[in-house]
Each structure stands twice: as C-alpha cells, then as structure tokens.
Amino acid sequence: MSLTKSIVDFLLTMGFSAMTWQEGVMLVVSLVLIYLALVRGFEPLLLLPIAFGMLLANLPLAGLNAEPIYKIMIDPATGEHVHKMTDAGGLLYWLYRGVKLGIYPPLIFLGVGAMTDFGPLIANPRSILLGAAAQFGIFTTFLGALALNFVPGLGFSIPEAASIGIIGGADGPTAIYLTAKLAPHLLGPIAVAAYSYMALVPLIQPPIMKALTTKAEREIVMEQLRPVSKLERIIFPILVTLVVSLVLPAAAALIGMLMFGNLLREAASMQSTLHRLMKTSEGELMNIVVIFLGVTVGATANGELFLSPRTLAIVALGLAAFSIGTAAGVLFGKLMCKMTGGKVNPLIGSAGVSAVPMAARVSQKVGQEANPSNFLLMHAMGPNVAGVIGSAVAAGVLLSMCNL
C-alpha cells in the first residue's frame, strides 16, 4: 500500500469528506442555539442540551444515532438459530429509548410536581377555568394544521397535526411525550419550537396581553388568597390523579407523576423520611433526566428532515398556537373580571399556557408596569399550575382520539 493511498484512505475517514450541506447548516443552527442559551439566557437548562444533541447528531460518520446490528447465527450447543448483536449501535440511539418509550417526560413531570406549590390553585379553584381556556390554542392549531392539507407539499396527518397543536401548551415534556407516540419523525422540529417559544415567553406574551387589556384592567389589585390547609394539599394530588386518570386513562402517566411529585412535596413536611425522596425528585433525578431528554431530542433534528417547508410550517403553527393560547387566557380573564365586578385581573389568564413559572412572572411584570403596588405572582400561579394539568389533559385527549 502506497503512502499516498494511505493518506487518501485516512482523509476519507474524516467527517469533512461526507458532510452534506444540510448537516453543515444544522451545525450552524446548533451553534446559534448554544449562543442563545449561554449568552442570552434563553431557557439554558433545556436549550443547551438540545443544541448540543443537535450538534452531535449532525456530525458525519460519528454514528451516534446508529442502530445496533444483529446477525442470525447457529448456536453450536443447541443448533438453533439465534440473533447475535455484532454492533451495539450509537450512544444516542440507546439514550433515545427513554423518549421513544415515554419514560423521560413523566419523570420530568415528577420533578415539576415536587418543585411547584399547588396552593394558589387550591385557594382559587376558578383558576382551573383560566388554565382550560389557554388550551384553546392547542385545538385551534390542530385544526389549522389539518387545513394545510389543501396546500400542496404542506399536508399533515391527524397524528402530526395533534403533535403540532400541543406546542400551544408551552409545555416541552408534554409536547415530546405526545409527539414521540404519534409522530416521532417530527420530534426534532416540534421540540425545538416548543422550547424556543417557552424561552421567548417574556418577549411574545406582553404585547398580546397589553393589546387585549385596558390600563385600568391591568391596574386591578386582587385580594389576598386564603390560607390552604395541609389536608387540602394532601388530598388535591390524590383526587386529581383519580379523577383525570379514570376519565382520561391516556393522560395517567403525565398527570400521575406530576401529582406524585407534588404529594412528595407536601408529605415531606409530615414525614421527615420522605424529604429525601422529594429532594431527589426535584434535584438529582430531574437534572439527570433533563440532560438525557435534551440531548436525545436535539439529536432527532437531522438536516434532511429539519430543513424543509414542513418544518417552517411547524414553527409558524407553533407560534400561532402559543399566541392564541395566551390570547384566549387573557380574554377569559376579562370575562371573569366582568363577572366578578372587577375582582380578577385579566393578566393572570396569560399564565394558563403552562411554562411554569415563567408565564406567571410575566403576568407579575406586566401588572407592576401598570401599577407598581400590584403583586399578581401568586394569583398567576393558579392558572399556571392549571395550565400544566390542562396541557397534560389535552395531550391525553389527542392521544385517545388518534388511537381510536
């Protein structure tokens, strides 16, 4: 073998020799997302793992997403044909099993439940209506995606439309859970769109909130919430799990883990031994799953699929879903304001899109801009928690409908 041929063969093993233009573009996109996460602070806990997973997936010849290879061989001891693994496949292929099998998103919900105070929702049950109203964006966009079937090259099937619509819930784990089951080939674009809009909540929501409310409405100071007893806090997650899971079994995994996490949070103050489980759920376990989920979801964004008109349509529809959900929550808040004689600030309705707790903080910020003495955060946390429950219920409805 000549030296020249050896050098040529070595050069052909490099990723540069096999890189397509789509992979090159996706590498640039991943670097932009890394910049947004690290420099601009856009949802860094999830955007950075997603961006780096996207980078890894588009490295030519790395084989990180490669499937394992099996060969049929004869067992010398029994003479039977057996499948033997001759290549274990790539790292990301195996980590992705947690997404495909629906394991990671419910574990994220476990951590969210352990970190979130459900007290504002229990103290003001009317908040459930605001959380439900904000899910209007999900079903409106679902129908809008189906309407694109009349546009050549942009049609979406019912499962694909359902996966796109769930972006409007502004709940990344729910979007991933539903998409992995209904349209796994769209997981990359939908996950990136969902988490991008979650990160952009402070930019997207305020103009919509101000356009739909008057200054007088934004200045409304709400009454302090009543104290919530420990018994109520314990019964609530158990009751919600039973009711939602019996009515909508498809939502049991998400709702069940969310409520179990919250039950651990409340029970930890009663039984000190449970404090370890609560801390693990909201801490180490949550962090590990976030890393695995983010990297593997980002790794589904391969250039050939991502750079297409359908992906642009998904991004546009996702923005529409999120905007409609925000508007619906605010408009229903205006209705509640009139029905209660001005006791409800309509701004808290925007928090019904989930995105805990960022959406609630935006309600607080916009309210204080109108009235510096206004404190809406705890009031907005009610619709915010209701939005998390509502998005999981919406996912269950869409999942049940698509599996009929």
Secondary structure, DSSP 8 states (H G I E B T S, - for coil): --HHHHHHHHHHTSGGGG--HHHHHHHHHHHHHHHHHHTS-SSHHHHHHHHHHHHHHTSTT--TT---EEEEEE-TTT--EEEEEEE---HHHHHTHHHHTT-HHHHHHHHHHHH---HHHHH-TTHHHHHHHTTHHHHHHHHHHHHGGGSTT----HHHHHHHHGGGG--HHHHHHHHHHH-GGGHHHHHHHHHHHHHTHHHHHHHHHHHHS-HHHHT----------HHHHHHHHHHHHHHHHHH-GGGHHHHHHHHHHHHHHHHTTT-GGGHHHHHHHHTHHHHHHHHHHHHHHHTT--HHHHSSHHHHHHHHHHHHHHHHHHHHHHHHHHHHHHHTTS-S-GGGGGGGG--TTHHHHHHHHHHHHH-TT---HHHHHHHHHHHHHHHHHHHHHHHHHHT-
